[in-house]
Each structure stands twice: as structure tokens, then as C-alpha cells.
Amino acid sequence: MQVLDDHNAPVVRSLCDAIVPGSGRVWPEVYVDALLARMPDGDRAATLDAIAALEHGPLSERAFTPEFMLVRALACEAFYSDFVAPGAPGPGAWSEIGFTLPLAARLDKDWSYLGVSG
């Protein structure tokens, strides 16, 4: 982890899994952490503030807030991009939703641009 600490990483996983059920198995916090590391300082701070704002209390009470929408976008991107962190149990979203087109099956997903390899 480059940005998220021992407290925030499980919070991000929990939020992602609550927003996109099942996404916790791909370890979305690794994807979100990699994005955070590449964000401008102001955007990173705003995203960390959004995560902190959603940490406590029911998400249903915050569903249409800017903080929720930001974390929701990250959760969806982390899962539906078919990201699976190295060592995560998976499977990724594409197999779950049946995205098995011949061209998609031939893709070699390379997350090195995010600093994630494995």
C-alpha cells in the first residue's frame, strides 16, 4: 500500500463490498490505493475525506452525497474493470457477469501502469 494505511485499507474494502456486493474478494483497496497514489494532492485529500465520511453510519443515509458518489465510482471501476489484486481469491467481475466474448477472453490484463503487478 502506498497511501492507504492499516486502518483505511479495510475500510475501503468494506465500503466497496457494501456498494458493489462481492467486490471485496478482488481486494479493491489495492486498486483504489494505486489510483490515490497517482492523484494530485487535492484530489487525493478529497477522496480520503470521502472515505472517512462514509466509514461510520449507514450508507443508505449518504447514498446521494458527493462523497458516496465518488467512492461508488471507485468501487465500480475497481470491480468491473476486472481487476483482481495479486493474491486475491477472485474471481473477477467479468466471469461473474458472463462477459466471455472471445476477444475479452484473449485480453492480457496488465495493471503495471498502476504500479500493480503479479
N, CA, C and O atoms as a Tinker XYZ file with bonds, in Angstrom:
   472  protein
     1  N      0.830000   -1.179000    0.000000    73     2
     2  CA     0.000000    0.000000    0.000000    64     1     3
     3  C      0.877000    1.246000    0.000000    63     2     4     5
     4  O      1.889000    1.330000    0.696000    81     3
     5  N      0.449000    2.200000   -0.802000    73     3     6
     6  CA     1.220000    3.438000   -0.929000    64     5     7
     7  C      0.577000    4.598000   -0.181000    63     6     8     9
     8  O      1.279000    5.473000    0.326000    81     7
     9  N     -0.741000    4.613000   -0.107000    73     7    10
    10  CA    -1.459000    5.718000    0.518000    64     9    11
    11  C     -2.318000    5.234000    1.682000    63    10    12    13
    12  O     -2.287000    5.812000    2.768000    81    11
    13  N     -3.071000    4.189000    1.452000    73    11    14
    14  CA    -3.958000    3.678000    2.489000    64    13    15
    15  C     -3.151000    2.999000    3.595000    63    14    16    17
    16  O     -2.187000    2.280000    3.333000    81    15
    17  N     -3.565000    3.241000    4.818000    73    15    18
    18  CA    -2.864000    2.634000    5.949000    64    17    19
    19  C     -3.637000    1.419000    6.456000    63    18    20    21
    20  O     -4.636000    1.009000    5.864000    81    19
    21  N     -3.159000    0.855000    7.559000    73    19    22
    22  CA    -3.775000   -0.360000    8.103000    64    21    23
    23  C     -5.218000   -0.141000    8.541000    63    22    24    25
    24  O     -5.988000   -1.095000    8.644000    81    23
    25  N     -5.579000    1.087000    8.793000    73    23    26
    26  CA    -6.964000    1.390000    9.150000    64    25    27
    27  C     -7.821000    1.601000    7.909000    63    26    28    29
    28  O     -8.910000    1.038000    7.797000    81    27
    29  N     -7.327000    2.415000    6.976000    73    27    30
    30  CA    -8.135000    2.794000    5.808000    64    29    31
    31  C     -8.301000    1.675000    4.783000    63    30    32    33
    32  O     -9.339000    1.605000    4.125000    81    31
    33  N     -7.329000    0.817000    4.632000    73    31    34
    34  CA    -7.430000   -0.241000    3.614000    64    33    35
    35  C     -8.641000   -1.143000    3.856000    63    34    36    37
    36  O     -9.407000   -1.375000    2.920000    81    35
    37  N     -8.847000   -1.664000    5.074000    73    35    38
    38  CA   -10.047000   -2.478000    5.275000    64    37    39
    39  C    -11.349000   -1.677000    5.186000    63    38    40    41
    40  O    -12.390000   -2.225000    4.826000    81    39
    41  N    -11.292000   -0.393000    5.510000    73    39    42
    42  CA   -12.479000    0.455000    5.364000    64    41    43
    43  C    -12.856000    0.550000    3.891000    63    42    44    45
    44  O    -14.030000    0.434000    3.538000    81    43
    45  N    -11.861000    0.761000    3.029000    73    43    46
    46  CA   -12.128000    0.847000    1.589000    64    45    47
    47  C    -12.694000   -0.475000    1.085000    63    46    48    49
    48  O    -13.658000   -0.478000    0.318000    81    47
    49  N    -12.116000   -1.593000    1.499000    73    47    50
    50  CA   -12.629000   -2.896000    1.058000    64    49    51
    51  C    -14.081000   -3.070000    1.505000    63    50    52    53
    52  O    -14.925000   -3.523000    0.731000    81    51
    53  N    -14.361000   -2.713000    2.737000    73    51    54
    54  CA   -15.711000   -2.851000    3.267000    64    53    55
    55  C    -16.703000   -1.954000    2.525000    63    54    56    57
    56  O    -17.804000   -2.389000    2.189000    81    55
    57  N    -16.316000   -0.707000    2.270000    73    55    58
    58  CA   -17.194000    0.199000    1.526000    64    57    59
    59  C    -17.442000   -0.314000    0.117000    63    58    60    61
    60  O    -18.577000   -0.317000   -0.359000    81    59
    61  N    -16.377000   -0.748000   -0.550000    73    59    62
    62  CA   -16.532000   -1.272000   -1.910000    64    61    63
    63  C    -17.460000   -2.477000   -1.915000    63    62    64    65
    64  O    -18.318000   -2.597000   -2.790000    81    63
    65  N    -17.297000   -3.364000   -0.951000    73    63    66
    66  CA   -18.118000   -4.565000   -0.905000    64    65    67
    67  C    -19.577000   -4.236000   -0.578000    63    66    68    69
    68  O    -20.491000   -4.915000   -1.046000    81    67
    69  N    -19.787000   -3.204000    0.216000    73    67    70
    70  CA   -21.158000   -2.796000    0.531000    64    69    71
    71  C    -21.833000   -2.151000   -0.680000    63    70    72    73
    72  O    -23.035000   -2.320000   -0.888000    81    71
    73  N    -21.068000   -1.422000   -1.466000    73    71    74
    74  CA   -21.614000   -0.714000   -2.624000    64    73    75
    75  C    -21.732000   -1.643000   -3.828000    63    74    76    77
    76  O    -22.720000   -1.599000   -4.561000    81    75
    77  N    -20.716000   -2.486000   -4.028000    73    75    78
    78  CA   -20.710000   -3.465000   -5.118000    64    77    79
    79  C    -20.530000   -4.842000   -4.472000    63    78    80    81
    80  O    -19.405000   -5.323000   -4.334000    81    79
    81  N    -21.647000   -5.478000   -4.074000    73    79    82
    82  CA   -21.553000   -6.748000   -3.355000    64    81    83
    83  C    -20.700000   -7.784000   -4.102000    63    82    84    85
    84  O    -20.855000   -8.004000   -5.303000    81    83
    85  N    -19.809000   -8.398000   -3.350000    73    83    86
    86  CA   -18.913000   -9.400000   -3.910000    64    85    87
    87  C    -17.562000   -8.850000   -4.320000    63    86    88    89
    88  O    -16.632000   -9.614000   -4.577000    81    87
    89  N    -17.443000   -7.526000   -4.383000    73    87    90
    90  CA   -16.193000   -6.943000   -4.865000    64    89    91
    91  C    -15.046000   -7.078000   -3.876000    63    90    92    93
    92  O    -13.884000   -6.950000   -4.262000    81    91
    93  N    -15.346000   -7.334000   -2.619000    73    91    94
    94  CA   -14.284000   -7.476000   -1.628000    64    93    95
    95  C    -13.312000   -8.591000   -1.956000    63    94    96    97
    96  O    -12.151000   -8.539000   -1.548000    81    95
    97  N    -13.767000   -9.599000   -2.685000    73    95    98
    98  CA   -12.911000  -10.753000   -2.994000    64    97    99
    99  C    -11.797000  -10.428000   -3.985000    63    98   100   101
   100  O    -10.874000  -11.227000   -4.144000    81    99
   101  N    -11.858000   -9.269000   -4.659000    73    99   102
   102  CA   -10.787000   -8.896000   -5.592000    64   101   103
   103  C     -9.815000   -7.910000   -4.943000    63   102   104   105
   104  O     -8.876000   -7.448000   -5.590000    81   103
   105  N    -10.034000   -7.591000   -3.690000    73   103   106
   106  CA    -9.227000   -6.650000   -2.929000    64   105   107
   107  C     -9.191000   -5.280000   -3.617000    63   106   108   109
   108  O     -8.127000   -4.829000   -4.042000    81   107
   109  N    -10.342000   -4.624000   -3.728000    73   107   110
   110  CA   -10.422000   -3.349000   -4.432000    64   109   111
   111  C     -9.587000   -2.249000   -3.795000    63   110   112   113
   112  O     -9.263000   -1.261000   -4.455000    81   111
   113  N     -9.238000   -2.402000   -2.536000    73   111   114
   114  CA    -8.413000   -1.389000   -1.877000    64   113   115
   115  C     -7.039000   -1.263000   -2.539000    63   114   116   117
   116  O     -6.428000   -0.195000   -2.497000    81   115
   117  N     -6.558000   -2.334000   -3.142000    73   115   118
   118  CA    -5.267000   -2.279000   -3.851000    64   117   119
   119  C     -5.400000   -1.375000   -5.073000    63   118   120   121
   120  O     -4.523000   -0.553000   -5.339000    81   119
   121  N     -6.479000   -1.525000   -5.805000    73   119   122
   122  CA    -6.753000   -0.681000   -6.981000    64   121   123
   123  C     -6.941000    0.776000   -6.558000    63   122   124   125
   124  O     -6.344000    1.679000   -7.143000    81   123
   125  N     -7.768000    0.998000   -5.547000    73   123   126
   126  CA    -8.032000    2.361000   -5.080000    64   125   127
   127  C     -6.746000    2.997000   -4.565000    63   126   128   129
   128  O     -6.490000    4.170000   -4.838000    81   127
   129  N     -5.945000    2.255000   -3.835000    73   127   130
   130  CA    -4.675000    2.772000   -3.329000    64   129   131
   131  C     -3.759000    3.191000   -4.479000    63   130   132   133
   132  O     -3.113000    4.237000   -4.410000    81   131
   133  N     -3.702000    2.391000   -5.516000    73   131   134
   134  CA    -2.864000    2.724000   -6.676000    64   133   135
   135  C     -3.358000    3.998000   -7.355000    63   134   136   137
   136  O     -2.552000    4.821000   -7.788000    81   135
   137  N     -4.673000    4.167000   -7.451000    73   135   138
   138  CA    -5.211000    5.407000   -8.016000    64   137   139
   139  C     -4.889000    6.597000   -7.127000    63   138   140   141
   140  O     -4.485000    7.653000   -7.613000    81   139
   141  N     -5.069000    6.424000   -5.825000    73   139   142
   142  CA    -4.779000    7.509000   -4.885000    64   141   143
   143  C     -3.334000    7.971000   -4.993000    63   142   144   145
   144  O     -3.052000    9.167000   -4.915000    81   143
   145  N     -2.433000    7.036000   -5.169000    73   143   146
   146  CA    -1.009000    7.368000   -5.252000    64   145   147
   147  C     -0.692000    8.226000   -6.485000    63   146   148   149
   148  O      0.313000    8.936000   -6.503000    81   147
   149  N     -1.538000    8.160000   -7.500000    73   147   150
   150  CA    -1.289000    8.888000   -8.743000    64   149   151
   151  C     -2.141000   10.145000   -8.884000    63   150   152   153
   152  O     -2.042000   10.850000   -9.888000    81   151
   153  N     -2.970000   10.430000   -7.895000    73   151   154
   154  CA    -3.828000   11.616000   -7.931000    64   153   155
   155  C     -3.068000   12.853000   -7.489000    63   154   156   157
   156  O     -2.124000   12.761000   -6.705000    81   155
   157  N     -3.477000   14.011000   -7.991000    73   155   158
   158  CA    -2.951000   15.252000   -7.423000    64   157   159
   159  C     -3.310000   15.340000   -5.936000    63   158   160   161
   160  O     -4.300000   14.755000   -5.497000    81   159
   161  N     -2.518000   16.056000   -5.182000    73   159   162
   162  CA    -2.692000   16.113000   -3.727000    64   161   163
   163  C     -4.106000   16.495000   -3.303000    63   162   164   165
   164  O     -4.662000   15.881000   -2.393000    81   163
   165  N     -4.691000   17.494000   -3.944000    73   163   166
   166  CA    -6.033000   17.937000   -3.567000    64   165   167
   167  C     -7.087000   16.876000   -3.808000    63   166   168   169
   168  O     -7.981000   16.683000   -2.985000    81   167
   169  N     -6.986000   16.186000   -4.934000    73   167   170
   170  CA    -7.930000   15.114000   -5.240000    64   169   171
   171  C     -7.766000   13.947000   -4.277000    63   170   172   173
   172  O     -8.748000   13.343000   -3.844000    81   171
   173  N     -6.524000   13.636000   -3.949000    73   171   174
   174  CA    -6.250000   12.544000   -3.003000    64   173   175
   175  C     -6.858000   12.874000   -1.648000    63   174   176   177
   176  O     -7.512000   12.031000   -1.035000    81   175
   177  N     -6.643000   14.102000   -1.179000    73   175   178
   178  CA    -7.185000   14.511000    0.117000    64   177   179
   179  C     -8.710000   14.460000    0.117000    63   178   180   181
   180  O     -9.316000   14.011000    1.090000    81   179
   181  N     -9.324000   14.912000   -0.959000    73   179   182
   182  CA   -10.790000   14.885000   -1.052000    64   181   183
   183  C    -11.307000   13.454000   -1.052000    63   182   184   185
   184  O    -12.337000   13.170000   -0.442000    81   183
   185  N    -10.615000   12.560000   -1.721000    73   183   186
   186  CA   -11.038000   11.162000   -1.764000    64   185   187
   187  C    -10.889000   10.510000   -0.397000    63   186   188   189
   188  O    -11.771000    9.769000    0.038000    81   187
   189  N     -9.787000   10.778000    0.277000    73   187   190
   190  CA    -9.603000   10.236000    1.628000    64   189   191
   191  C    -10.651000   10.800000    2.579000    63   190   192   193
   192  O    -11.134000   10.084000    3.456000    81   191
   193  N    -11.008000   12.072000    2.421000    73   191   194
   194  CA   -12.070000   12.662000    3.240000    64   193   195
   195  C    -13.409000   11.986000    2.963000    63   194   196   197
   196  O    -14.191000   11.753000    3.885000    81   195
   197  N    -13.677000   11.668000    1.686000    73   195   198
   198  CA   -14.927000   10.995000    1.321000    64   197   199
   199  C    -14.990000    9.612000    1.964000    63   198   200   201
   200  O    -16.032000    9.204000    2.477000    81   199
   201  N    -13.883000    8.905000    1.933000    73   199   202
   202  CA   -13.825000    7.579000    2.559000    64   201   203
   203  C    -14.097000    7.695000    4.055000    63   202   204   205
   204  O    -14.864000    6.913000    4.618000    81   203
   205  N    -13.465000    8.672000    4.689000    73   203   206
   206  CA   -13.661000    8.875000    6.129000    64   205   207
   207  C    -15.103000    9.247000    6.445000    63   206   208   209
   208  O    -15.641000    8.822000    7.467000    81   207
   209  N    -15.730000   10.029000    5.584000    73   207   210
   210  CA   -17.111000   10.449000    5.818000    64   209   211
   211  C    -18.090000    9.287000    5.753000    63   210   212   213
   212  O    -19.140000    9.317000    6.394000    81   211
   213  N    -17.749000    8.268000    4.982000    73   211   214
   214  CA   -18.642000    7.119000    4.812000    64   213   215
   215  C    -18.352000    5.977000    5.777000    63   214   216   217
   216  O    -19.098000    5.000000    5.838000    81   215
   217  N    -17.277000    6.107000    6.521000    73   215   218
   218  CA   -16.837000    4.998000    7.371000    64   217   219
   219  C    -17.853000    4.635000    8.450000    63   218   220   221
   220  O    -18.026000    3.454000    8.754000    81   219
   221  N    -18.510000    5.598000    9.021000    73   219   222
   222  CA   -19.426000    5.344000   10.138000    64   221   223
   223  C    -20.865000    5.615000    9.719000    63   222   224   225
   224  O    -21.144000    6.548000    8.966000    81   223
   225  N    -21.737000    4.814000   10.203000    73   223   226
   226  CA   -23.151000    5.026000    9.934000    64   225   227
   227  C    -23.603000    4.328000    8.678000    63   226   228   229
   228  O    -22.787000    3.897000    7.864000    81   227
   229  N    -24.912000    4.216000    8.523000    73   227   230
   230  CA   -25.452000    3.506000    7.360000    64   229   231
   231  C    -25.218000    4.262000    6.055000    63   230   232   233
   232  O    -25.429000    5.473000    5.978000    81   231
   233  N    -24.783000    3.539000    5.044000    73   231   234
   234  CA   -24.566000    4.152000    3.724000    64   233   235
   235  C    -25.868000    4.660000    3.126000    63   234   236   237
   236  O    -25.866000    5.615000    2.349000    81   235
   237  N    -26.971000    4.029000    3.481000    73   235   238
   238  CA   -28.260000    4.436000    2.911000    64   237   239
   239  C    -28.594000    5.886000    3.231000    63   238   240   241
   240  O    -29.327000    6.529000    2.480000    81   239
   241  N    -28.076000    6.404000    4.317000    73   239   242
   242  CA   -28.329000    7.794000    4.683000    64   241   243
   243  C    -27.431000    8.761000    3.912000    63   242   244   245
   244  O    -27.641000    9.973000    3.949000    81   243
   245  N    -26.451000    8.231000    3.229000    73   243   246
   246  CA   -25.497000    9.078000    2.496000    64   245   247
   247  C    -25.493000    8.782000    0.994000    63   246   248   249
   248  O    -24.602000    9.232000    0.274000    81   247
   249  N    -26.482000    8.030000    0.526000    73   247   250
   250  CA   -26.468000    7.477000   -0.827000    64   249   251
   251  C    -26.343000    8.507000   -1.944000    63   250   252   253
   252  O    -25.796000    8.183000   -2.998000    81   251
   253  N    -26.814000    9.702000   -1.764000    73   251   254
   254  CA   -26.750000   10.680000   -2.854000    64   253   255
   255  C    -25.817000   11.844000   -2.550000    63   254   256   257
   256  O    -25.913000   12.905000   -3.167000    81   255
   257  N    -24.927000   11.642000   -1.608000    73   255   258
   258  CA   -23.952000   12.673000   -1.286000    64   257   259
   259  C    -22.786000   12.602000   -2.266000    63   258   260   261
   260  O    -22.539000   11.551000   -2.857000    81   259
   261  N    -22.078000   13.693000   -2.441000    73   259   262
   262  CA   -20.891000   13.655000   -3.307000    64   261   263
   263  C    -19.859000   12.631000   -2.840000    63   262   264   265
   264  O    -19.194000   11.999000   -3.662000    81   263
   265  N    -19.726000   12.468000   -1.541000    73   263   266
   266  CA   -18.760000   11.504000   -1.011000    64   265   267
   267  C    -19.124000   10.079000   -1.428000    63   266   268   269
   268  O    -18.265000    9.304000   -1.848000    81   267
   269  N    -20.398000    9.752000   -1.305000    73   267   270
   270  CA   -20.849000    8.425000   -1.701000    64   269   271
   271  C    -20.634000    8.205000   -3.193000    63   270   272   273
   272  O    -20.140000    7.157000   -3.609000    81   271
   273  N    -21.004000    9.193000   -3.990000    73   271   274
   274  CA   -20.883000    9.040000   -5.436000    64   273   275
   275  C    -19.419000    8.847000   -5.857000    63   274   276   277
   276  O    -19.138000    8.082000   -6.780000    81   275
   277  N    -18.500000    9.528000   -5.193000    73   275   278
   278  CA   -17.077000    9.365000   -5.502000    64   277   279
   279  C    -16.607000    7.957000   -5.158000    63   278   280   281
   280  O    -15.961000    7.300000   -5.975000    81   279
   281  N    -16.925000    7.496000   -3.965000    73   279   282
   282  CA   -16.491000    6.156000   -3.548000    64   281   283
   283  C    -17.204000    5.092000   -4.393000    63   282   284   285
   284  O    -16.613000    4.062000   -4.716000    81   283
   285  N    -18.446000    5.333000   -4.744000    73   283   286
   286  CA   -19.180000    4.407000   -5.611000    64   285   287
   287  C    -18.494000    4.268000   -6.968000    63   286   288   289
   288  O    -18.361000    3.161000   -7.490000    81   287
   289  N    -18.063000    5.383000   -7.531000    73   287   290
   290  CA   -17.368000    5.338000   -8.828000    64   289   291
   291  C    -16.081000    4.523000   -8.712000    63   290   292   293
   292  O    -15.774000    3.726000   -9.599000    81   291
   293  N    -15.336000    4.711000   -7.641000    73   291   294
   294  CA   -14.099000    3.952000   -7.442000    64   293   295
   295  C    -14.388000    2.471000   -7.247000    63   294   296   297
   296  O    -13.672000    1.623000   -7.779000    81   295
   297  N    -15.428000    2.156000   -6.491000    73   295   298
   298  CA   -15.787000    0.751000   -6.247000    64   297   299
   299  C    -16.187000    0.062000   -7.544000    63   298   300   301
   300  O    -15.770000   -1.064000   -7.813000    81   299
   301  N    -16.993000    0.740000   -8.340000    73   299   302
   302  CA   -17.426000    0.164000   -9.621000    64   301   303
   303  C    -16.240000   -0.028000  -10.561000    63   302   304   305
   304  O    -16.114000   -1.070000  -11.205000    81   303
   305  N    -15.383000    0.966000  -10.637000    73   303   306
   306  CA   -14.220000    0.868000  -11.517000    64   305   307
   307  C    -13.291000   -0.251000  -11.071000    63   306   308   309
   308  O    -12.791000   -1.015000  -11.897000    81   307
   309  N    -13.059000   -0.349000   -9.763000    73   307   310
   310  CA   -12.160000   -1.378000   -9.245000    64   309   311
   311  C    -12.667000   -2.777000   -9.568000    63   310   312   313
   312  O    -11.876000   -3.672000   -9.867000    81   311
   313  N    -13.970000   -2.969000   -9.511000    73   311   314
   314  CA   -14.512000   -4.311000   -9.739000    64   313   315
   315  C    -14.779000   -4.585000  -11.213000    63   314   316   317
   316  O    -14.327000   -5.598000  -11.747000    81   315
   317  N    -15.496000   -3.705000  -11.863000    73   315   318
   318  CA   -15.942000   -4.004000  -13.225000    64   317   319
   319  C    -14.864000   -3.807000  -14.296000    63   318   320   321
   320  O    -15.088000   -4.112000  -15.467000    81   319
   321  N    -13.707000   -3.301000  -13.895000    73   319   322
   322  CA   -12.576000   -3.295000  -14.822000    64   321   323
   323  C    -11.937000   -4.680000  -14.878000    63   322   324   325
   324  O    -11.016000   -4.914000  -15.661000    81   323
   325  N    -12.425000   -5.586000  -14.053000    73   323   326
   326  CA   -11.952000   -6.959000  -13.920000    64   325   327
   327  C    -10.608000   -7.043000  -13.217000    63   326   328   329
   328  O     -9.833000   -7.975000  -13.429000    81   327
   329  N    -10.350000   -6.054000  -12.379000    73   327   330
   330  CA    -9.139000   -6.066000  -11.563000    64   329   331
   331  C     -9.258000   -7.153000  -10.502000    63   330   332   333
   332  O    -10.299000   -7.298000   -9.862000    81   331
   333  N     -8.193000   -7.906000  -10.323000    73   331   334
   334  CA    -8.048000   -8.849000   -9.215000    64   333   335
   335  C     -6.632000   -8.638000   -8.692000    63   334   336   337
   336  O     -5.660000   -8.883000   -9.406000    81   335
   337  N     -6.517000   -8.190000   -7.458000    73   335   338
   338  CA    -5.202000   -7.916000   -6.876000    64   337   339
   339  C     -4.387000   -9.197000   -6.772000    63   338   340   341
   340  O     -4.947000  -10.276000   -6.580000    81   339
   341  N     -3.066000   -9.085000   -6.899000    73   339   342
   342  CA    -2.221000  -10.266000   -6.709000    64   341   343
   343  C     -2.484000  -10.903000   -5.343000    63   342   344   345
   344  O     -2.413000  -10.236000   -4.311000    81   343
   345  N     -2.783000  -12.181000   -5.355000    73   343   346
   346  CA    -3.063000  -12.914000   -4.129000    64   345   347
   347  C     -4.521000  -12.941000   -3.717000    63   346   348   349
   348  O     -4.896000  -13.712000   -2.834000    81   347
   349  N     -5.355000  -12.111000   -4.340000    73   347   350
   350  CA    -6.784000  -12.082000   -4.000000    64   349   351
   351  C     -7.457000  -13.351000   -4.512000    63   350   352   353
   352  O     -7.055000  -13.899000   -5.538000    81   351
   353  N     -8.480000  -13.818000   -3.799000    73   351   354
   354  CA    -9.122000  -15.064000   -4.210000    64   353   355
   355  C     -9.904000  -14.964000   -5.523000    63   354   356   357
   356  O    -10.062000  -15.960000   -6.228000    81   355
   357  N    -10.405000  -13.730000   -5.862000    73   355   358
   358  CA   -11.180000  -13.605000   -7.092000    64   357   359
   359  C    -12.408000  -14.486000   -7.051000    63   358   360   361
   360  O    -12.788000  -14.918000   -5.963000    81   359
   361  N    -13.034000  -14.773000   -8.137000    73   359   362
   362  CA   -12.692000  -14.334000   -9.486000    64   361   363
   363  C    -13.096000  -12.883000   -9.712000    63   362   364   365
   364  O    -13.757000  -12.262000   -8.879000    81   363
   365  N    -12.678000  -12.362000  -10.863000    73   363   366
   366  CA   -13.034000  -11.011000  -11.231000    64   365   367
   367  C    -14.463000  -10.902000  -11.703000    63   366   368   369
   368  O    -15.169000  -11.900000  -11.844000    81   367
   369  N    -14.875000   -9.685000  -11.942000    73   367   370
   370  CA   -16.262000   -9.401000  -12.319000    64   369   371
   371  C    -16.651000  -10.013000  -13.648000    63   370   372   373
   372  O    -17.784000  -10.468000  -13.811000    81   371
   373  N    -15.734000  -10.032000  -14.599000    73   371   374
   374  CA   -16.117000  -10.486000  -15.944000    64   373   375
   375  C    -16.652000  -11.906000  -15.927000    63   374   376   377
   376  O    -17.620000  -12.203000  -16.627000    81   375
   377  N    -16.046000  -12.792000  -15.145000    73   375   378
   378  CA   -16.560000  -14.160000  -15.104000    64   377   379
   379  C    -17.903000  -14.206000  -14.375000    63   378   380   381
   380  O    -18.769000  -15.011000  -14.718000    81   379
   381  N    -18.074000  -13.359000  -13.386000    73   379   382
   382  CA   -19.334000  -13.334000  -12.641000    64   381   383
   383  C    -20.493000  -12.850000  -13.503000    63   382   384   385
   384  O    -21.603000  -13.374000  -13.404000    81   383
   385  N    -20.241000  -11.851000  -14.350000    73   383   386
   386  CA   -21.336000  -11.297000  -15.150000    64   385   387
   387  C    -21.443000  -11.954000  -16.520000    63   386   388   389
   388  O    -22.291000  -11.583000  -17.331000    81   387
   389  N    -20.579000  -12.930000  -16.772000    73   387   390
   390  CA   -20.664000  -13.671000  -18.031000    64   389   391
   391  C    -20.098000  -12.923000  -19.222000    63   390   392   393
   392  O    -20.520000  -13.154000  -20.355000    81   391
   393  N    -19.154000  -12.032000  -18.984000    73   391   394
   394  CA   -18.513000  -11.299000  -20.072000    64   393   395
   395  C    -17.409000  -12.189000  -20.642000    63   394   396   397
   396  O    -16.234000  -12.040000  -20.309000    81   395
   397  N    -17.813000  -13.106000  -21.499000    73   395   398
   398  CA   -16.904000  -14.125000  -22.004000    64   397   399
   399  C    -16.786000  -14.082000  -23.523000    63   398   400   401
   400  O    -16.617000  -15.115000  -24.170000    81   399
   401  N    -16.877000  -12.894000  -24.079000    73   399   402
   402  CA   -16.700000  -12.762000  -25.519000    64   401   403
   403  C    -15.302000  -13.230000  -25.910000    63   402   404   405
   404  O    -14.371000  -13.075000  -25.119000    81   403
   405  N    -15.126000  -13.790000  -27.090000    73   403   406
   406  CA   -13.806000  -14.301000  -27.487000    64   405   407
   407  C    -12.695000  -13.253000  -27.376000    63   406   408   409
   408  O    -11.598000  -13.569000  -26.916000    81   407
   409  N    -12.959000  -12.027000  -27.786000    73   407   410
   410  CA   -11.912000  -11.004000  -27.692000    64   409   411
   411  C    -11.588000  -10.667000  -26.245000    63   410   412   413
   412  O    -10.421000  -10.456000  -25.913000    81   411
   413  N    -12.594000  -10.611000  -25.377000    73   411   414
   414  CA   -12.356000  -10.314000  -23.967000    64   413   415
   415  C    -11.545000  -11.422000  -23.312000    63   414   416   417
   416  O    -10.692000  -11.154000  -22.466000    81   415
   417  N    -11.806000  -12.652000  -23.697000    73   415   418
   418  CA   -11.078000  -13.784000  -23.112000    64   417   419
   419  C     -9.595000  -13.764000  -23.475000    63   418   420   421
   420  O     -8.768000  -14.320000  -22.753000    81   419
   421  N     -9.264000  -13.128000  -24.585000    73   419   422
   422  CA    -7.861000  -13.093000  -25.026000    64   421   423
   423  C     -7.077000  -11.937000  -24.416000    63   422   424   425
   424  O     -5.858000  -11.870000  -24.573000    81   423
   425  N     -7.748000  -11.042000  -23.736000    73   423   426
   426  CA    -7.052000   -9.899000  -23.148000    64   425   427
   427  C     -6.091000  -10.345000  -22.056000    63   426   428   429
   428  O     -6.421000  -11.181000  -21.215000    81   427
   429  N     -4.912000   -9.776000  -22.089000    73   427   430
   430  CA    -3.949000   -9.980000  -21.016000    64   429   431
   431  C     -3.982000   -8.711000  -20.180000    63   430   432   433
   432  O     -3.407000   -7.693000  -20.564000    81   431
   433  N     -4.650000   -8.771000  -19.049000    73   431   434
   434  CA    -4.822000   -7.574000  -18.227000    64   433   435
   435  C     -3.496000   -7.218000  -17.566000    63   434   436   437
   436  O     -2.903000   -8.018000  -16.843000    81   435
   437  N     -3.056000   -6.008000  -17.835000    73   435   438
   438  CA    -1.779000   -5.520000  -17.330000    64   437   439
   439  C     -2.044000   -4.292000  -16.470000    63   438   440   441
   440  O     -2.431000   -3.242000  -16.982000    81   439
   441  N     -1.840000   -4.423000  -15.186000    73   439   442
   442  CA    -2.103000   -3.337000  -14.256000    64   441   443
   443  C     -0.816000   -2.612000  -13.872000    63   442   444   445
   444  O     -0.804000   -1.843000  -12.911000    81   443
   445  N      0.257000   -2.849000  -14.607000    73   443   446
   446  CA     1.541000   -2.236000  -14.263000    64   445   447
   447  C      1.509000   -0.714000  -14.336000    63   446   448   449
   448  O      2.280000   -0.041000  -13.651000    81   447
   449  N      0.613000   -0.165000  -15.170000    73   447   450
   450  CA     0.520000    1.295000  -15.250000    64   449   451
   451  C      0.062000    1.883000  -13.912000    63   450   452   453
   452  O      0.255000    3.071000  -13.653000    81   451
   453  N     -0.541000    1.052000  -13.072000    73   451   454
   454  CA    -0.930000    1.485000  -11.742000    64   453   455
   455  C      0.123000    1.135000  -10.696000    63   454   456   457
   456  O     -0.020000    1.477000   -9.522000    81   455
   457  N      1.161000    0.463000  -11.121000    73   455   458
   458  CA     2.169000    0.021000  -10.158000    64   457   459
   459  C      1.792000   -1.283000   -9.485000    63   458   460   461
   460  O      2.370000   -1.652000   -8.463000    81   459
   461  N      0.823000   -1.981000  -10.057000    73   459   462
   462  CA     0.376000   -3.273000   -9.507000    64   461   463
   463  C      0.789000   -4.358000  -10.478000    63   462   464   465
   464  O      0.414000   -4.328000  -11.650000    81   463
   465  N      1.546000   -5.296000  -10.002000    73   463   466
   466  CA     1.948000   -6.407000  -10.865000    64   465   467
   467  C      1.790000   -7.700000  -10.091000    63   466   468   469
   468  O      1.706000   -7.702000   -8.863000    81   467
   469  N      1.752000   -8.782000  -10.815000    73   467   470
   470  CA     1.614000  -10.036000  -10.103000    64   469   471
   471  C      1.187000  -11.075000  -10.978000    63   470   472
   472  O      1.016000  -12.214000  -10.545000    81   471
